[in-house]
């Protein structure tokens, strides 16, 4: 029965082809052409579960070795992206995933799940700036470190910083952006994060770079920033994706509360073209509570507050190039990753990184940078030369 149901679903494959070898050595083929993918199911239990929640079950089965991919994982992920399948039970699961589980009481746990794995793990495959977000390539020949420094400079240019301004960094990561802003522009700043590992690293970085009198990093939920703290600039890089589907307006309320009239803010975040639910496997194992917002819902929320959008840029192509370099470094350090954790952990993160890389390379997701201003002051540079 399960094989018949699966056959009905997979008969929808129109681009590429799939061959499945079952536990009893029987085979079924679907579609024609490339990419051609061959998969082996080692247990009927996997198939029964997969009918109810394909993404979660296949992800778990791959990580656990219960499904054997006889073709490159890149081909499998490409086949999935080329053929969005209509599965009624999967649609029910999708509707359930639209419910917001990102409650404030759980946010510290969700962030720690991903970012407190250990700084030594991230050092294996991030660049020396410890920037864990989309880089900015002026040339395909740029090194990852060069591209990350260029990304930081690009964002700081958009913020139009001047000495003495106060800058709030929501989700400040390992601290490189705020420390750079203090060194180059002599701004004062506050960075907040719910990752203890990141906060400690950022505090140490500020001391090493001699700007610990100008910038502070605190372990603090962005919702709990004291109302009295006011800033001329607010930036957020790679954090908005973590606030949760039902909490997007909360983010803009916080920016509105802390950004002074006439102030400028840059929001840098992964974005979708529509309001798609979070992938079940990614939600459980990689980014619990996360949600990738659409461009239109984010832009609409700006209009609900006293914000005026002056600049928008999509750097999705750059993120595909960024993750490709992360992936290369991750693979070079495979033995170290397994020694730190285990083979299963390595397979889980490999699946995540390859999936993310292909998502951007195929254009399924973008990397949005919104630059907006609070209040009705129309003053803005007449050209975009200030960015370059």
N, C-alpha and C positions, 0 to 999 in steps of 0.2 A: 504493500500500500504506500509506504513512504517513498519508494522508488518511482511509483506512478505520479505522486504529487510533485516530487522533485522534477520529473520529466516534463510535467505540464508547465512548471515555472520556467525551467531552463530552455524550453522550446521558444521562449521569447528572445533568445540571443540572436541578434541580427548582424552584429559586427564581431568578427573573430569566431573562434571555435573552441569547444571544451570537450575533452574526453575524460570520463570518470571510470576508474576501475574499482569495483566494489570488493568487499571482504570475501565474497564467494567466487572471485575472479571473473564475474560477468562485467560487461562494459556497456556504456552508453555514450553516444556522441551527440553534440548539439552545435549548430551553426556551421559556418564555413569560413575558410580563410585565416588570416593572421590578425592579431596574435593567436597562435595555437597553444593551448594550455592543456597539460595532462596532470590529473590529480588521482591519488589513491585514497579511498576511505577504508580504514582498517576495522571499523566497528559499526554495526547498524544503529547503535545508540547515538552516534554523532548525527546521523541523518534525521532521526526523530526530533532531536533538539533543534537542529538547524532550521527545520520547517517553521518553528515558532520564532526564532530570533537569529537569522542568518549571520549577521555581522559579529555578534558576540560569540556565537558557537564556533564559527570558522576561525576567528581570531584565537580563541582559547585552544582549539584543536591544533592549529599550526604551532603555537608556542609550546604546547605539551608534546608535540610530535605525533599526535593521533591522526593527523592528515599529512600525507606525504605529497609535497609539490615536486613533480617530476620535470617541471619547467621553471625558469627563473621567476622569482616572486614578482619582479617588475611586470612580467607579462600577465600574471594573474590579476594584479591590481589594475592594469590597463584594461583588461577584459571587463572587470567589474565597473570601471568608470564609463566604458563605452556602452554598457548595457544595463541601465537602471531597471531592475525587474519589479514588476507589480505583484506583490505577494500580500494577500488580504490580511493574514495574521501578522505579517511584518508591518503592515500599515497600522494595525492596532498598537503594536509595540512602539511604532513611531509616534503615535498620538500620546501614549503614556510618557514618552521621553520629552514631550513638549511641556510637561508639568515641571514647575520650578522646584528643585530640591536644594538649591543653593541658599540655605538659610544662614543668617549671620552666625548662629551658634556652631555651624559646621565649617565655616570658611577657613579658619586656621588649620583644621585637619586636612581640608582639601588642598590647600597650598603646600603644606608640609609633605603631603603624599608625593608631590612631584619635585619640589625644589629642595627638600631636605634629605634627598637620597645621599648627598655628600658632595662637597665641593671638589674632592679629588676625582670623583666620577666625571663631573662636567669639565674639569681641566683636561681630561684626556682628549676631548674633541672640540671644545670651544677654542677661540683664539685667545691670545694673552689678555685682551681687554675683558674677557669673560662676558661678552655680549651675547645674550641668548634671544636674539630677535633678528629680523630681516636686515641684512647688510645692504650697502648701496655701492654698486659696481659702476665705476666710470669706464671700465674696460673689462672684458672677459678675462684678461690676463691678471687682473688685480688679485693679490693674495687675500685670504679671508680677513686677516688683521687690517690690511689697508682698507678694505671695503667696510669693515665695521667702524673704523675711525672716520671714514667719509660719511657713513650714515649718521654718526653722532654729530658731526659738523653740519650736515644737512638739516638736521632737526634744530640745532642751536641757531642756525641762520634763520629758520622759520620763526623762532621765538623772538628774534630781534632784541637780543640782550644788550644791556648796558651796565656798567659798574654800579654796584649798590642795589640793584633790583633784587627782589626776593622771588625765589623759584621753588615751587612745590613739585616734587617728583612722586607721583602715585604709582606704587609698584616699582620701586627703585632698583630692584635686582641686585647685582653685585657692585653697583655704585659708580660705574665708569662715566656715565653721562653727567651726573651731578658734579662729580669731582672735576671733570673736564671743564664744565661751565664755570666753576669757581676759579680754576687755574687761569683760564683764558680771559674771562670777562669780569672776574672779581665780584660775582654775584653771591648773595647769601642764600642758603637753601636748606630744605628739609626733605628727606627721603623716607618713605614709609613702606614697610613690607611685612608680610606675615610669615616669612621664612627666616628662622633664626640663623641658619647657615649664611644666608645672603647678608643679613644685617651685620653680623660679626665681620664678614669679609669686607663689606663696604666701609665699616668704621675703621678697620685696619688700613684700608687703601687711603682714606682721607688723611690719616696720620702720616703715612709714608709719603704722600704727595704734599704735605704741609698745608692742607686747607681745612683741617679739623676745627679751626676757629670760625670758618665761614659756613661749613655745611655739617649737618647732623643727620644721622640715620637712626630711625627708631623702629622697634618691633611694635607695630600698631596697625589695627584695622583702619583703612582709609575712612570708614564711616565714623570713627572715633577721634578724628583730628579736632582739637579744640576749636570752637567757633571763632575765638578771638584771633586765631592765626590767619593773617591776610597776606596775599601775595600778588605781585604784579604779573607773574607768569605761572602757568601750570602746565606740566607735561606728563604724559603717561605713555610708556612704550611696552607693549606686550602684556598689559594688565587687564585691559577692558574685556578680553576674552574670558576672564575668570570671574566676572561679577555675577554671571548667571542670567538666564533668559528673562526672568521676571524682575531683574534688578537693574536693568539698563538705565532707567530714569534716575535711580538712586545715584549713579555715577555723576550724572549731570547736575543733580541737586548739590552734590558735594563740591563740584567745580564752581557752581554758581555761588555757593556759600563762601568760598575762600578766595575767589578771583576778584580783584578790585575792578571797579568800573574803568573801562578802557584797556583792561588787561588782555593778554593774548594767551591762547592755549593751543597746544598741539596734541592730538590724539593719534597714536600709531597702533594699529590693531589689524589682525587677520579679519577678513570680511567675506561674506557670501553674497551672491546676487539675490538670494531669496531667504526666507526664514526657515531654513532646514533644521530639523532636530539634530541634536548631537549624536554622533555614532555611538552605539551602545558599548562596543568594545573599548573605544577611546575613553568614554565616560567612566567605565569601571576600572580600567587599568592605568590610564595615562593622566588624564585631566578631569578628575571627578568634579562635577558641578559646573563645568565650563559650558560655554555656548559661543558659537561664532556668529556675531550679529550681521545683518544685512546692511548694505550701504544706505538703503532708503530708510530703514527704521532708525538708524543712528542719526542721519541728517534730519529726519522728522523730529526727533527728540531735541535737537539743538533749537529748532524753531519753537518748541514749547517753553524754552527759557529765553533769557535775554541775550542770546548768542547769535552772531552773524558770521556765516561761513565766508571766508575770503580766499581760501586755497584748498584744493583737493588734488591728491595724487595717488595713483595706484601703482605700487611697486611689486606686484605679484611675481613678475618675471625675475626680479632680484631675489625673491625668497626661494624660488626654485634653485637658483645658483648657490644661494647660501647653504641650503640643506644638502645640496650635492657635496659641498666641501665638508660639512659636518659629517656626512655619511662616510666619506673617504677616510677621515681621521678616526671615526668610530671603528671602521673595519680594520684599520692599521693597528688598533689597540684592542682587538677582539680578545686576545689571551688575557690581557689585563682586566677587561670588563668581566670575563668569566671568573677570574681569580678573585675579584672583589665580591662578586655575587654568585652567579651560576649560569649554566648554559641556557636555562629557561629565561632568565632575566635578559640575557643577550639577545635571544630570539624575539622577545617581546619588544625591546627597544629598536631592534633592527626593523621589525614590521612597522612600527610607528614611524620611524624616520623615512623609510622608503615610501610608505603610503603618503606621508606629508609632502615629500619631494615631488612625487608624481601629481599630487593634487594641484600644486602650483605650476608645474611644467605643463599640465594639460589645461590650465586656466579655470579649474573648478572652484578655486578660491582666489581671493586677491589680498593684497596688503595695502590697506588704506591709511593715508595720512590726511587727517582733517586739520586745518588751521583756522581757528575762529577767534572772534573778539567779543568781549562783553560790552554791551551798551551800543548806542547808536552812533558813536563817533565814526565818521566815514573815512578818516585819515588812514591811508595805506600807501606803501610804495607804488608808484605809477607803473612800474614794470617788475618782472621777476628777476632782475639782475642781482638783487640783494641776496638771492639764494646761491649765486654762483661766483 
